[in-house]
């Protein structure tokens, strides 16, 4: 009988942020000033499931993860009761967070498309979706 034992390099707890999130600011069309929604729902769509990420009454920004198993993520964005679809494309790379926390995926945004029911413009302002918390998209409505 052969018994294998996997040993970690470290037995310390993970205290690092391991969630690379795509951060989006809501801006008023025409002025470009920060604005808040009356209501905001963001859902991620996969071939087998719909994942609720955001459901809030009033917010001026939101953060969502990209699908680590694909180079494209589709979101339903329901802003003030009006639904739009946003399709985000990106390249993924594994990133070592630390010996205690292991790996996560960071992404480089390569493109996006959106419907325009309430969204006027969705614009990439920082292509790097990583652990730094910077804004990646501006959503004008």
VOKOL-156949 format. One line per 3 residues: number of its first residue (from 1); for each residue z, x, y of C-alpha. Coordinates in steps of 0.25 Angstrom, whole numbers, padded with zeros to 4 digits. Example, Ala and Ser with C-alpha at 12.3 -4.5 7.8 and 13.67 -1.06 7.14 Angstrom:
REM residues 2
1	0031/0049/-0018  0029/0055/-0004
END
This chain:
REM residues 141
1	0000/0000/0000  -0004/0005/0014  0005/0001/0026
4	0000/0004/0040  0009/0004/0052  0004/0004/0066
7	0012/0011/0076  0011/0010/0091  0011/0022/0100
10	0022/0016/0108  0033/0006/0105  0035/0002/0120
13	0033/-0012/0125  0020/-0014/0133  0023/-0017/0148
16	0009/-0015/0154  0000/-0026/0158  -0011/-0028/0147
19	-0018/-0039/0153  -0031/-0036/0160  -0034/-0048/0169
22	-0046/-0052/0177  -0040/-0056/0191  -0047/-0067/0200
25	-0044/-0071/0214  -0047/-0084/0220  -0054/-0084/0233
28	-0059/-0095/0243  -0074/-0095/0244  -0079/-0092/0257
31	-0067/-0085/0262  -0063/-0076/0251  -0048/-0078/0253
34	-0039/-0080/0242  -0037/-0094/0238  -0029/-0102/0228
37	-0034/-0112/0218  -0028/-0126/0217  -0029/-0124/0202
40	-0034/-0113/0193  -0037/-0113/0178  -0044/-0101/0171
43	-0048/-0102/0156  -0054/-0091/0148  -0065/-0096/0139
46	-0068/-0090/0125  -0077/-0095/0114  -0065/-0100/0106
49	-0054/-0103/0117  -0051/-0106/0131  -0039/-0098/0137
52	-0031/-0103/0149  -0028/-0092/0158  -0025/-0098/0172
55	-0020/-0112/0175  -0013/-0113/0189  -0012/-0122/0201
58	-0014/-0112/0212  -0019/-0098/0211  -0027/-0088/0219
61	-0030/-0078/0207  -0030/-0078/0192  -0030/-0067/0181
64	-0037/-0069/0167  -0040/-0060/0156  -0054/-0057/0151
67	-0057/-0059/0136  -0054/-0045/0130  -0063/-0049/0118
70	-0076/-0052/0126  -0084/-0047/0138  -0084/-0060/0144
73	-0074/-0071/0148  -0076/-0085/0153  -0066/-0092/0161
76	-0065/-0107/0166  -0060/-0107/0180  -0054/-0120/0184
79	-0052/-0119/0199  -0046/-0131/0207  -0051/-0140/0195
82	-0066/-0134/0195  -0070/-0126/0183  -0079/-0114/0184
85	-0083/-0104/0173  -0082/-0089/0175  -0088/-0079/0165
88	-0083/-0065/0166  -0090/-0053/0159  -0083/-0039/0158
91	-0082/-0026/0149  -0069/-0024/0142  -0062/-0011/0139
94	-0050/-0008/0131  -0039/-0002/0140  -0026/0005/0135
97	-0014/-0001/0143  -0004/0008/0137  0001/0012/0123
100	0012/0001/0123  0002/-0010/0127  -0011/-0006/0121
103	-0025/-0010/0126  -0030/-0021/0134  -0045/-0024/0139
106	-0049/-0021/0153  -0063/-0026/0158  -0074/-0024/0168
109	-0080/-0037/0174  -0095/-0036/0173  -0099/-0050/0178
112	-0095/-0065/0180  -0101/-0078/0181  -0095/-0091/0185
115	-0099/-0106/0188  -0097/-0110/0202  -0090/-0124/0202
118	-0078/-0119/0211  -0080/-0104/0210  -0089/-0099/0221
121	-0089/-0084/0217  -0082/-0076/0206  -0083/-0061/0210
124	-0079/-0048/0203  -0071/-0040/0212  -0065/-0030/0202
127	-0072/-0028/0189  -0060/-0021/0182  -0051/-0031/0174
130	-0039/-0022/0170  -0024/-0022/0172  -0024/-0019/0187
133	-0023/-0034/0191  -0034/-0032/0202  -0043/-0044/0205
136	-0056/-0045/0198  -0062/-0058/0203  -0063/-0066/0215
139	-0066/-0081/0213  -0071/-0088/0225  -0070/-0103/0225
END
